[in-house]
Amino acid sequence: MIEKRMDELIKTINKASYEYHTLDNPSITDQEYDDLYDELVKLETEHPELVREDSPTVRVGSVVIDEFAKVTHEIPMMSLGDIFNEEEIREFDNKVKKVVQNPTYVCELKIDGLSVSLLYEKGKLVRAATRGDGTIGENITHNVKTIKTVPLSLPQDLDIEVRGEIYMPKASFETLNEERRNNGEKEFANPRNAAAGSVRQLDSKIAASRNLNTFLYHLPRANDYGVSSQIDALEYMKNLTFVVNPNIIHAKNIEEVISYISYWQEHRPELPYEIDGVVIKVNSLEDQRRLGFTARVPKWAIAYKFPAQEVLTKLTNIEFCVGRTGKVTPRADLAPVHLAGSIISSVTLHNEDYIREKDIRIGDIVAIHKAGDVIPEVVEVKKERRTGEEQPFQMASHCPICGTELVRKETEAAYFCLNPNCDARKIEGLIHFASRDAMNLDGFGESIIEDFYNMGYLHTIDDYYTLHQHQESLQQLEGFGEKSIHNLMDAVEQSKQNSLEKLLFGLGIRHVGKKTADILAAYYQTMDHIMEATLEDLQSVPDIGEIIAESIVDYFASEKNRECIEKLREYGVNFQYIGKQRDLQEEFQDKTFVLTGTLSLPREEAKEMIELRGGKVTSSVTGKTNVVIVGENPGSKYEKAQELHIEIWNEEEFLQKVNKD
């Protein structure tokens, strides 16, 4: 009898919750809901053996985990290609029409949150996972169960996976940041970061307090449920009590798509959640199947990204930052301002010439936007807003950290601190060595590295490999513990197996970026061969010019640098190239290639194929170009190649030559 009553309560409460949160049409009052909920809690407390996994009481969060388990997605969670203007929208439509007659499209708002996969067995939620790298994500079930719009059980006993977006509404974001301000905690920059941070909490009570929400928009294996279109898939998920965004249209043609985008570009501030674009999908699932995929993205869907927003703010000060090479960069302090989902309080001003060209002064009102919707930059100075109290820019004459006189080289716009013992240079060098593209020392953030430097544990890059000797002392530091220090030590140990190019990039040799490090490592194969190379030897390597060659020779001529490298050897750091081997071919060696049009494989993959065979890829067609490789809709580069009588390969010819024995 008690179990039957509990079942009735769960059914009634879940129905009321769906009506309230999803349909916005409650059939019972808040008081009635609270009374039913309190009764269920009382019965579950008295009879814990009868508590069901899909009980609404789990929404409050009661699970604490030690770490996030990895999840392999049976069907990869692919990302979408991006487009940014009307011309590219029409180009997408033209490509679809080459395969599909009279396509129609579903337009969905691109929610600025994080992707999630929900897996149900016999109608019960058994797993929620992040996208991760598309193939492997993290199990976040304990946190997702606290989200009120995620059904814990479905009205049908289905085995089904659905995918969508977890997001934090603007109101919840403002409330959360107000709480953090009152508690003296750092605020979240934007709702997306707040949502991501919430679902990655080990304690589900924290996630439950954040008022997260969801929109579902993708049904893998839709055919298994008799669904034949995207618009029907959305309706099917809605009938299963999932929340589907209401601002979706089924567009009959590309003109309706463009009109939809134009409307939401103007009205996006009115929404109670953040969006950063519109997703366009071919409606018919059979047409989607015919269009297929590239190696990374579907050909039947694309994401239109809204253009960068521009805002005005006051430039309150100009400070100077010292990088690992000694380069001193001016940075503007700004009155904090919201821009494209982030709070911006500073922006780089690059160098003295950049500032003088724009006539940037302390106290100016400046317009800023995000270049590529990512990096904030000053667009212009609002000179008509000047009061006469603005201070003209004055470049620093001495290093702001060590006081050494700065030097500007004739061939460069930047000033440099040449003191090798400058603390700022050393810390930046340590940060660079640990970065993802260098030795990828996972867990070593900037603040940790700076703390370890100031405490004397890290002074030079080889000190990373002696940190284990201080493990007990490090575990006693505030904010650390046995597990966190153990994870840092594991990251250091794993880095010893990295291929040579990562170490070479991590050394911080001036002018040796990631690409140059890749070229050198693949060409010379070992660190010793690079160290022994003469200026003439290095200049004979493709893409290594005189300036880079001189910098490399100078670096290895330093006794101090050589001592550091010998210590790394002693500590077991790999000095061999274990990346992809070069396989020089006559059709590619010492030739310059240009890629144009849409290829079936990613551009980076095609570029790598060419470079591994001895060729070089550039972006512009000139008289020095040897071959132009064309895909679909090649455009002006193809026409210029014809005018200059440059050899042209289509993709099939290119792949035949690549796969030639």
N, C-alpha and C positions, 0 to 999 in steps of 0.2 A: 504493500500500500504506500509506504514511504517512497520507494523507488519510483512508483508510478507518478506520485505527486511531483517528485524532482524532475521527471521527464516532462511533465506538463509545464512546469515552471520554465525549464530551459527552452522549450518550444515557444512559449508565449513571449519570454524575454528576448530571444533571438529575433522573433518576428517583429516585435516592437522596435528593437534596435535597427533592423533593416529599414523599417518604415521611417524612422527618425533620421538616420544618418544617410541613407541612400535615396529614399523617395521624398524626403522632406515633407512627409504627410503622416504624422503620428496618429494612431488610433486610440491610444490611452494617454492619460495625463502623466506628468513627471512624478507626481506623488504615487500614482498607481504603479508605475515602473519601479520606484524606489521600494515600495512595500513588497512587491514580488521578488525583487533582487535580495532584500534583507531576509526574506523567508528562505530563499535558496541558500544563502550563506549560512544561516542557522542550521538547516538540515545537513549541509555538507560538513559543517563543524562537528555535528553530532554523529554523522555516519560517513567518515572519510573513505571507507571502503566502497562507497557508492558514487564517489565523485567521478564525473565523466570528463574525458579529455577536451570535449567541445563545450564545456560549461562556460558561460559568459564571465564567471568569476576569474578565469585565467587572465582576463584583460588587465587586471591591476598589476600583473607582473610578480612572479614569485620564484623565477628560475635564475640561478646564478651558475654560469659555466666557467671552466678554467681557460679555454681557448676556443677559437672558431675552427670547426672541422672543415676539411676541404670537400667540395661537391663537384662531381663531374657531370656536366650537362650532356645528356644523351643526344640532344639536338643543339648544336652550338647557338649561343645567343649573339648573333652578329650585330655589328654596328651598322650605321647608315652612312652613305656618302653625303657630303654637304654641298649645297649650292647657295649663291648669295645675291642673284639678280634675276630679272625677268628673262633675260636672254638665256640664262642657264636653265630656267624652268621650261622654256620652249624647246631647248635642246634635249632635255629629258623626255619631253612628250614626243619629239621626232624619233628618238631612239626606240621608244616603246612602240610607235606606229610602224616601225620597220618589221616588227615581229607580230604585232597584234592589230587587228582591224577594229576601228571605232572603240578604243578603250575608254572606260570611265574610271574615275578616281575617287578614293575616299580621302578627305582632308581631316587631319586630327591636329589639335594643338600640341606642340612639343613641350611637354611638362619638364620644368627644370628641377629634376629630382634624381633618383638613382634607380636603375632597373632591378626588377625582382622577378623570380620564377616561383610560382606556387604550385605544389604538387599535392593532389588529392588521391586517396585510395579508398574505394567504396564510399565516396562522398565525404571523407574526413581529411582535414588538412594534416599531412604527415611531414611536409618539408617546405621551407622557404629558403631561397638561396640568392645571393648576389650574382651579378653578371660575371664579376672577376675579369679574366682575360677573354671571356667568351666561351671557353671550354671548361675551365675550372673556376668555380666561385667558392663562396663561404656559406656555411649553414647558419642562418640567422632566424631559425624557426622560433626560438624562445622570445625574440623581440617582436617579430611580425604578429605573433598571436595576440599581442597587446593592442594592435591597431583595430579600432572598432569597425572599420569598413571592410576588413578581411573576414569573410565567413569561415568559421571553424568547421562547419558542416554544411553540406549542400542539400537542396531539396530532392536530389536524386543520388543513388548509390553509385556514383561514377568514378572510374579511374581516369583522371584528367590532369593536364598541366595547363596553366594559364600564365601569361606574362604581362607585366605592366610597369608602373612607376610608383615608387614611394616618394612622397613629398611632404613638406611642412607648410601649411597655410601661412599666409603673411601675418595673420593675427597671432597665431601660435608662436611664430618667430619673434614678434615684437615682445610678447609676454615673456618668452624664454630669455631674451637678452636683457629685459628689465630685471629679471630675477638674478641674472649673472652680474649685472652692474651692482645691484644691492648687496651681493655676496662678495664683491671685490674680485670676481672672476673675469677672465678675458671673454669678450663678446664674440659670437659667431659672425663671420663676415657676410654670410648670405644664407637664405633658407636651405639651399642645396647642401652646403657644408654642414648645417645643423642637422638635417635629416640623415646624412651619411654618418655623422658622428653618433647619432642616436641609435641607429640600427647596429652599430658596432660596439655597443656597450655589453660587457659581460653580465651585468645585472639587469634583468628585464624590467625591474621597477623603474629604472631611469628612463628606459624607452617608453614605458607606459605613461610617464608624466609629461612626455613631449608633444602629445596630441598630433601624431602623424596621421597621414591619410594616404589613400591609393586611388589610382585610375588604372584599369586594366584595358589593354588594347590589342593583345595578340593571342591567338589560339593555335598552338602547334598541333599538327595532325587534325586539322579541322575536318577533313574528309571523313574521319572516323565517326563523326557525330552528325553526318549528313549535311554539313555546311559547305556551301560552294562559293561564297564571296566574303570579302572582308566586312561589308556592312551587315551581313547575316551573322558573321562570327561575333560582332559586337553585340548584336541583339541576343544571340544565344547566351553569351556571358552575362548579359544583364538579367536574363530570365533565371540564371543560376544564382542570383543575388549578388553578383559582383558589381562594383561601381564603375560605370563607363562614363567618360566625359560627355556632357550633354552638347557641347559645342562642336559637333561633328557633322560634316555634310557629305553627301554622295554627289560629286560633281560630274555632270554629263560631258564636259569638255575642259580644255586647259584654260579657257577664258574664265570659267567659273572658279577654277583653282586660283587664278591670279586675283580675282575679285575677293575671294575668301582671305587670301594672304594680306591684301591691302587693308581689309577691314580690321583684322586682328593686329596688324602692325600699329594701327592708330588706337585701338581700344584695349590693348593689353594691360595698361595700368588699371583698368576697371575690374580686372579679375581678382579674386581673393587668393590667388596663388601665382607664382612666377612661371612665365613661359619664355623660351628663347627662340621660338621659331614655329614652323608648321611642318608636319610630316605628310608627304604625299604618297599614297599607295595605289597601285593598280587594283581595282575592286575584285575582278574575277580571279579565283584561286587557280583555275586552269590556265589563265593568261599568265599568272605569276609563275606557274610551273614551266611554261614555255619560255619565258624570259630568263629564268634561272638566276645564277649567281656568278660573281667574279670570285676570286680567292678570298675576299674579305667582306664584300657587301652584296646585298641583293640588287639585281638590275631592275626590279619592279617597284622599288621604293626609294625615296630620296628625302633628305631633310633640308628645308629652306631655313637658313639662319637669318634672323633679323639683323639689319645693319647696326653698327655700334652706336650706342646712345652718346650724346654729348651733354656735359653739364658744366656750369660755371662754379668756381670756388676761388678762395683767396690764397695766394702764395705767401705764406707767412715767414719763410726763411729759406736760405740755401746753405746746405751743409756739404761736406766733402767726405767721400768714402774711399778707402784704400783697398784695392783688389790684390790678389795673390801675386800678380806680376809687378806690383808697385804702382799700377795705373790709378790715378786719383780722379774720381768721377763726381761732378756736382750732382746733388740730389735736392729736389725741392720738397720742403715740408708744406703741406696743404691743410687748410681747414677741412676736416673730414667731411666727405660727401658720398652719397650713394650713387653708384654708377654700374649699370648692367649687373645687378645682383651682388655687388661687393661694396665695402666701405673703403674708399681710397683716401689715404692720408699722406702719401708721398709718391713721387714719380721721378725717374731719372731724367737728368737734363743733358746727358751724354758728354758734352765737352764745352770748352770756352767758345769755340766758333759757333756752335749750335745756339748758345744763349745770346751771343751778340747779334747773330743773324735775326733772331726773333725779338731782340731787345727786351729780354725778360728781366724784370726787376722785383726785388723784395717788396711786397705790399700790393703787387698787381692782382687784378681779377683776371683769371685765365680760363680758357675753355679747354676741357680735357675730354678725351674719349679713349676707348680701348681699341688699340690696333688689333684687327683680327678678332675682336670681341674678347681679347685676353690681356694684352699688355697696355696699361694706361699710359698715355702720353699727352703732352701739351700741344694743342692744335694751334692756338693763337692767343695773343695777349689782347685784352679789351682795352686798348689805349684810351678810348673815349671815356673810360671810367676812372682814369687817373685823377688823383687829388693834388699832386705835387709833392706828396710826402714819401713817394716810393724811392727806394734806394737802388741806384745803379749797381750792377753786378761787378764784383771784384774777385778775380781768380786768386786762389790761395797761392802763396809763394813758398810755404813750407808744409811738410807733411803734418796733418792734423793729429797724428798719433805719436810720431817719434821726433818731430821737429826738424827733420832733415830738409834742406833746400830742395825744392822740386825742379825737375829738368824737363823742358819740352824739346823733343827731337824735331829737326827740321822737316822730316818727312811725315810727321804725325800731328794730329790735332790735340792729342792728349798730353797731360803732364804726368811725370813719374817720380815716385820716391825710390831712389836707388839704394837705400839702406837695406841690405839683406837681413838684418836683425830686427827690422820693424815688426812689432807684435802683430799689427793688423795684417801684414803680408803673410806672416807665418800661419795665423789662424785661417785666413782665406785659402792658403795652400793646403792645409789639413782638411778643410771642408771640401775642397775640390777633389782631393785624393779619395775621399769617402763617397763621392757622389755616384749616382746610378750609372752614368756612362763611363765612369772611371772604375774604381775597385768595388763599387756597389756594397759598401759596408752598411748593411741594413740596420737601422736603429740609431745610427750615429747622426743625429740631427745637429743643426748649427749650434744650438744652445748647449748641448751635451759636449760637443767638441770644444767650445769656448770655455766651459767649466773645467774640463779635464786639462786644458792648456793652462788656465790660471792656477790650477792646483798642482801643476808640475808633472802630471802623468803623461801629457802629450806635448812634445816640443818639435819634433821632426817626424816625417811620415813613417820612418822605420819604428818609431815608438808604439805605433798601433800593435806591432807584433811582439811587444814585451808587456802589454797591458795585463796579460794573464798572471804576471808576477805580482801584480798589485790587486788581485781579485778580492781578497779578503777585505782590504782597506776600502775598495770601491763599493763593496756591498754595505758598508756602514754609512755611506753618504746619504743625506736626506733625499728622498724621492727615488731611491734605488733599492734593490733587494737582490737576493740570491738568483731568482729567476731572470730578472731583467739584465743583470750583469752577465749571467750565463749566456743569454741570447746574443749580447754584444760580442762575447768571446767566440761564440759559434760563427758569427758573421765574419769576424777577422780570420778565423781558421779556414772557412770556405773560400775566402778571397784568394787564398794561396793557389787555388786551382784555376784562376782566371787566365784567359788567353793573353798573350803578350801585349796586344794593342790596348787593352784596358789599363795595364800597368803603365805603358808608355804615355797614354793620355793623362793618367793620374799624376805623373811626375810634374806636370805643370810647365813643361818646356815652352817658352814663348813662341808663338805662331804655330804650335803643334796642336791643332784641334783634333776632334774625334776622327774626322775623315782622313787627315794626314797621318794620324797614328795607325789607322787601319792599313793605309797604303804602305807605310814603312814596315809594319809588322809582317804583312803578307810578302813583301819583297825580300826582306832580310832574314825572316824566320826566327832569329834569336836576338836577344838583347846584346850579346857580345859582338855580333856582326854589325849591329847599328853603332855601338860604341867605337868600333874600329874604323868605321867608314870615314873617308876623307871628304873634304868639301866637294871635290870633283866627282867622287863616287855618288854622293847624295844628289847632286844636280843632274846626274844621269837617270835618276828615278823619275818616272812620269809624274807630273804635277808637283814636283819638289823644286822650287825655284831657289834663287841665290839667297834671299832673305831667310827663308826657312832653313836652308842648309847651313848658313852661318850660325843661326840660333842653336841648331842641334850640336854643331861642332863646339861652340862656346860652352854649352851646357856640360858636355862630357869632358871638356878640358879642365873643368873645375875639380880639384882634388876632393873638396868637400862633397860634391855631388857623387863622385865615384865611391867615396867611403860609404855614403848612404846606400847606394845600389849594392855594394858588397854585403852590407848588413842584411838587406832584403834577401839576397841570395842565401846567406847563412841561415836566415829564419825560414827558408823553404818556400819562398814565393816563386811561382813559375816564371821562367824567362823564355819560354818557347811559344811560338805561334801555333795555336791549335784551332784557329778559325778555318774558314773555307779556303782551300788552296787555289792559287792562280793556275789556270790552264790556258796558256797563251795560244792563240790561234791566228793564223795569217790574216783571216778576214777581219779581225778585230784589232790586232796589235798595232799600237801607235796611231790609231785612227780616231777621229772625232765624230761622235754621233749626236743626233738630235732626235728626241721622241716627240711625236705630235699625234693628236687624235686620241680616241678611246681604245685602249688595248684590253684584251680579256684578262691579262694578268696585271697586278699592281705595278705602277711606275717604278717604285723602289726595287722591286724584284727584277724587272727588265734592266734597270741601271746596274744592279749588282752583277747580272749575267755578263754584261758588256765589260765592266771593269775587271772581273775575274779572268777575262780572256785577253786583257791587255789594252782595251779601248778606254776612251774618255767620253763622258756625256756632258754636253753643254745645253743651255736653254735657247740659244739664238742661232739661226741659220746664217752663216757668213761664208765668205770665200774659202775659209779654212775648214769648213765642214766637209767630211768625207762621205757620210751616209746619213740619210734621213729615214727613220722607221715610222711608218704611218699606220694608224688604226682607223677606226670609224670617225667620220667628220673631222678630217685633219686640219682644215682651215688654212690660214695665210702662210704658215711655215712650209706646207706642202707646195703651195703656189710659188713661193720664193725658191724652193729647191729646184722646181722645174725651170724657173727663169735662169738660175745659175748652172743648170745642167749637172746637178749633184745626183749621185747614185741614190735611188729610192728603193727601199725594201718594204713589202707589206709584212704583217705580223707572221704569216705562215712561212715566208722566206726567212725571216729573222730566226724563228724557232728551229727551222731545218738546219741553219748554219750553227746555231748553238748546240744542237744535239748531234752534230756531225762527229763521227768517230775520229 
